[in-house]
Amino acid sequence: MSYMSQDGYDKLIAELKRLEGVERPKASAAIAEARDKGDLSENSEYEAAKEAQAHLESKINQLKQAIAEAKIVDTSRLSADSVQILSKVEMTNLANKAHMSYTIVSESEANLREGKISIQTPIAQGLLNHKVGDEVEVKIPRGTIKLRIDKITVG
């Protein structure tokens, strides 16, 4: 099961519709076009089109599985008392005084450019269940960082 926001779930549905409605027909057309070019045993375009279609079908199946396993979280029932999934956490790195802000989301919703980190990341794991004012040590690949939680919001 994967917990996610309604917005994240809606994006998965939209991506699935796009892949099935737009990309799948394109892949089929590319295969048909390559097949029309003759001998399939020496047709690299045909092989490439078949490989692209297999990759697309794999992606569609992964999306279907993510949607089937999704559990939409009602953000109105979440509390800002401690860090949990869909919490937006503002914190300070105590070593260099850098301020950071991340929203903790499911793996499928993670997008660092949008400030959304997966609940599976070391930082998210280190912050979970902590409260404002807590100082937590988080092991990351480059060592250990010490963070102070400054603010928690939900939604």
Sequence and secondary structure as in RCSB ss.txt:
>XXXX:A:sequence
MSYMSQDGYDKLIAELKRLEGVERPKASAAIAEARDKGDLSENSEYEAAKEAQAHLESKINQLKQAIAEAKIVDT
SRLSADSVQILSKVEMTNLANKAHMSYTIVSESEANLREGKISIQTPIAQGLLNHKVGDEVEVKIPRGTIKLRID
KITVG
>XXXX:A:secstr
 EEE HHHHHHHHHHHHHIIIIIHHHHHHHHHHHHTTS GGG HHHHHHHHHHHHHHHHHHHHHHHHHHEEE  G
GG  SSS  TTEEEEEEETTT  EEEEEEE GGG BGGGTEEETTSHHHHHHTT  TT EEEEEETTEEEEEEEE
EEEE 
